[in-house]
């Protein structure tokens, strides 16, 4: 059955069938060959999304859409520019800082790439920045979205492997900041080489004014993350609070959301949510077939026969995930691989939160690598540039993030310090 499963999966994949359907079709083919009633398909699809933590996904998506429409993005960018705009290449630095702040609201790379990029890329082009540089920077900076919590990907991982979502959220803070600093170092070098402009000099009054203008927007991540890490509410409850807060601010404070906009916002959020939940539900069918054929057991034996050294194992997994991330949607990759790889990591004594966060970070970087880097496609859509041109310009930034990935992989306290401090690790 393993050979049939592999053949069916590869045939469907190389035919260009969407990955969700690839997993569903493969599962059905194997179930028929096993003589299992097809009622199992509907049962496993329902079971796959019948999860309280997964309710956070549509809420975070809706909160991000409300924030985008409600004027939060513009104010965050203004505040970020007031902080770093005076540095050489100031707008590029502001793009990174804005993505870091927005990451604490949306939890999605695609949302960050679209919201920040639609404003920052045209502004950078008008200020004399190369268009491919601007598009590439926005694409890679958006990968911080699922790293600094909240994070839709972390919710999916936590549900898939039964790991604390709050612990994963806590693990993302320090690496997320390191990612931003790494990108800003690259920006500084390029800006000096190409003599990119600065904005007006640093002004405390300007920072104060921009802070007052954006304080309601900046309060969102504080409320969401403070509530989760402080034990006031669960990640799912935090997502619901984020929706209420983002609607209140957009409608009654910034007054940029009209009642007539609400159906369209809900419709767009529903489309995004439906796509994600379809992947999760069909992946659960595939996961059941994999478990029934003892694929995890066989792969575990294969890995452990190859090496019992956890450092070598982490290197192999990183290489595997970097390749997978180039071709596969992040959520699907986690649902497919996490239940297989996490138990092996546990057998080798690797902390579950450390391994889980490493997987999330690795696959997040994959969102900015060709040929299926979704963040690259967002920036290509904004600029009209080819995928090849944006991808080439993005490589210097991707290399910087790979350095952060190596640090996180082999220096576990970088990601585990905060979870330990907050009591997620005993």
N, C-alpha and C positions, 0 to 999 in steps of 0.2 A: 504493500500500500504506500510505503514511503516513496518509492520510485514513481508510482502513478501520481501522487500528490505533487511531487517536484515537477514532473513533466507537465501536468495540467496548469500549474502555477506559471511556469516559464512560457508556455505557449500563449496563455492569455496575456501575460505581461508584455511580451514582445509583439503581440498583435495590437498593442496600444489601447487596450481596454482599461478604463479607470480602475485604480487599485482596489477601491471598495468592491467593485464587481468581480475583480480577479479573485479576491479572497472568498467571496460568496460562491462563485462558480466552482472554484477548486474544492471548496467544502462540500458542495452538492454532488460533484462527480465522485468524490471519495466515499461519501455516505451511501450513494447508490451502489458502488462497488462493494461496500461493506455489508449491504443488505439492511441498513438502518432506515427506519421510516423517516420520510422527509418532514414529518411534523416536528422533528428535532430542530430543523432550520428556524422555524418561527419561534420555537421555544427558546433557543439560544440567542436569537436576535433580541427578543424581549428581555431576557435575563441580562444581556450585555449592557443595556441602558437603564435597567431597573435599579438605580443606585442613587442614594441621596447625595453623595459628594458630586456626582456628575451634573446635578442640577445647577451647580456653580457655573458650568460652561455657558448655557444660554444667557444667564444673568450677566456674566462678565462681558459677553459679546454685546448685549443690549446696552450695558453701561458705557462701553467704549463708543458705540454708535451715538449715544446721547451726548457724550462728551464732545465728540467730533462736531456734531451739529449745533451744540450749545455754545460754541465759542471758546471752549477750554483750550484748544490747541493753540490758537493765536496768542492767547495770554501767556501760556507756558513758554512759547518761543520768544516772546518779548522779554520775559523775565530772564530766560537763559542768555539771551543776547546782551542784556544789561550786565550780566556777571562776567562774560568772557569775550564779548565783542571787541574789546580794546586790544586783545592779543593778536599777533600776526595770524591771519587766517581766521579772524574772529567769527565770521558767520559759519564756517565749518565746525569750529569748536562749539558754537551755539547749537548746531544740528545734533551733535553728540549729546550735549547736556540736555537738550529738549527731549531726545529719545530716552534718556535715562529717567527723566521726571515722568514722562508719559508712560513709561514701562510700569510705573507704580499705580497706574490707573487701568490700562487696557488689558494687559496680560497676553497680548497677541502681537507677533512680529508684523503680520500683514496690516493690522490696524495702524501700528506705529509708522510703517513705511508709507502708507497711503496718507495718513493725516499730516505727519511732519513733512513728508516729501512734497506734497502738493503745494506747500507754502515755501519751504526752504529752498528747493531746487531752483525754481524761477528766480527767487531773490538772490541766490548765489550766482546764477548765470548773469544777471543784470549787474552784479558787482565785480565781474571780471573773472570769476572762477571757471575753469574748464568744465563743460557740461558733463563729460564722462566721469570726472572726479567727483562732482556733486552727486550724480546719480549713484555711483559706487559707494560713496561714504554713507548716503542715506540708506542704501540697501543693507550694508553691514552693521551700521549703528542700530538698525531696527531689530537685529537679532538679540539685543539686550532686552527686548520686550518680554519674552518668556523667562528671563533669568531673574531680574529684579521683580519680586512678587507684587501683585498676584500673577499667577501664570496658569493659563489653560492647559498647557502641556504637562505641568506638574500635577494638576488635578487628574489628568488622564493616567499618568504614571502611577500616582498614589492608588487609584482605583484598580489598576491592572495588577499591581504587585502587593497591594495591601500594606503600603508604607504611609506613614503620617504625612498628609498634605501640608499641614502646618510646619512640620520639620523641614520638608523640602523648601517651603517658602523661606524659612529662616536661613537655609543653606545658600540661598541665592544672593543675599545682600552684598557680601564682601566680593565674591567673584564678579557680580554685576558692575560694581564700582571699578574693579580692576580692568574689566573689559572697556569701560569708558575711558579710563586713563591710558590704556594701551592705544586706543584709536586716536586719542588726542596727541600722543607722542608722535604717531605717524603723520597726523595733520600738521603738526609743528614743523617737522622736517620738510614736508612737501611745500608748505606755505612759504618757508624761508627760501627754498630753492626756486620757486616760481614767483616769489614776491607778491603773494596774494595780499589783498588790502586788509586794513583794520577799520573798525568803525570809530566813532569819536572816543576820546579817552575815558577811562574809568571814572564814574561819578556815583558817589554814595547816594546823592539825591535821586538820580535816575533809578538806581537799584531799588530804593525805597518806594518810588512812585510805581515802578513795575510790580513790585511785591504787593502793594496795596491793590493794584488792578487785578492781580492774578491770585490773591490770597484764597479766594473760594476754590479755585482750581487746585492750588497746592495743598489745600486741606484734604482733598479726596484721598490721596495715598496714605496720609496720616491716619485718617479715620478707618480706612479699610485695613491697613496693615497693623495699626495699633490695636484695633479690635481683635484681629486674629491672634497676634502674638501675645496680647495681653489676656487672652482667654475670655474675652467678652462675648465673642460669637465664633462660630465655625466658619471655614472658608465659604461654604454654601450660603450661610446667613450673611456673611460679609458681601457676597456678590449681590444679594437682594438689597442690602443697605446701599451698595454702590449705585444700583439702578435708581432707587428713590432719591438719593443725594444728587446724582447727575441730572435727573429730570428737574428737581427743585431748583438747582443752580441755573441750568440752561433756560428754564421757563420763567422763573420769578426774580432771579438775580441779574443774569446777563440779558435776559429777555430776547434770546435769539431762537428759541423754539416756539413755533406757533402750534396751536392745536391741530391745524391741518397737516403739519409735518409728522405728527405722531404715527398715523397709519403707515407712511412710507418707511419710517425708522423701524417700526415693528416688522414690516415685511422684509426689509433687508437683513435684519437680525435673524429672522426666521429662516431665510435662505441659507445663511452661514451656519446656523445651528443645525439645520437639517442635514447639510453636507457632512458636518463633523459626526453627528450621531449615526448617520448611515454607515460611515466608515467603522465606527466603534461596534455597532450591532453586527455587521457582517464579519468583522474581524473576530468577534466572539465565536461565530460559527467555525471559522478557520482554526481558532485556538482550541476549540473542543475536539476537532478532528486531529489536530497535532497531538493533543494530550492522549486521545484514545489510541493513537498509534505509537505512543511512547517516544516521540521524537525528542522531547526535552531530556529524557533519561539517556538516550543514545548520544545526543550532542554533549551532554554533561560528561559522559564517559570518554568521549573523543577529546574534549578540551583537557580533562584531567590527566589523560594519558599523554597529551602533548606537553603539559607543564603543570607543576604544582606550585610554581612561584607566582604569587599574586601580582607582582610588578610586571612580569612577562604577560600574564593573563590580561592585565589592564591595557598594556600596549597593543596586544592582539585585538582586543575589543575596540579600542579607539580607532585602529586602522579599519576594522570592519564597519564601524558606525560612520566613519567619514565617507566611506564608499557608499554605504546604504543611503546616507543623507543626501548624496548627490542625485539619487534617482527616485527616492521614495518620500511621500508626504510624512511629516514629522509624527503626527498623531498615530498614523497607521504603523509606522516603524516601531514606535514604542509599544503599541498593543501587540505587535507581532513578535518582537524580540525580547522585551523586558521579562515576560514570564519564563523565557528560556534561559536568559543570561543571568538574571538576578539570583536564582538558586545556586548557580555555579559559583558566583561571587561570594555568596554566603558560606558555602563549603570551604572556600579559601580564606575565610576570616575577614573579608572586606565588609566594612560597615554598610548596611543597606541604604542609609541616607546618602553616604558618600558615593556609592556606586550609582544610585538613582540620579543624583544631581549631575554626576559625570555624564551619564547617558543624555540627560536633558540638554546640557551645555553642548555636547558634541553634535547632537541632531539639530540644535538651534543654529549652530554655525552652518549646517548644511542648507539652511534656508537662503544663504547668500553664496552658494556654490552652484555652478552650472552642472548639468543641463536643466535641472528641475528646481532651481532655487526660486521660491515664490517671491521673495523680497526683490530679487533682480527683475522679475517680470513686472512688479509694481512700478519700479523706477523706470524701466523701459517704457511702460505705458505712459508715464508722466512726461518723459523726455522725447520719446520717439526714436531713441537710439537702439541699435541692435543689441541683442543679448551678448554677442561676442565682445563688443566694445565695452560694455558696462562690466562684464565679467573680468576682462583683462585689467581694467582699472581697479577692480575690487580685490585683486589678489594680494596687494600689499597690506590691505586691512585684514584680510582673512588670515594671513600669516601671523599678524600680531595677535589675533584671537586664538590661534593655535598655540602660541606661547602661553597664553592664559590657561588654555585647556591642559597643557602639560603640567603647569604649576598646580592646578586644582586636582589633577589626577594623582600626582605623586607627593603633594604636600596636603594631606587630608585636613589638617586644622584650618586651612583657608575656608573650606566649606562647612566644617563641623564645629567651629568655635562658637558661632551664635546659637545653633541648635542645642549645644551642650549648656550654654549659659542660660537658655530659656527653658531648660528641662525636658527637651524632646529626646535627649540621650541620657540614660541613667548610668 
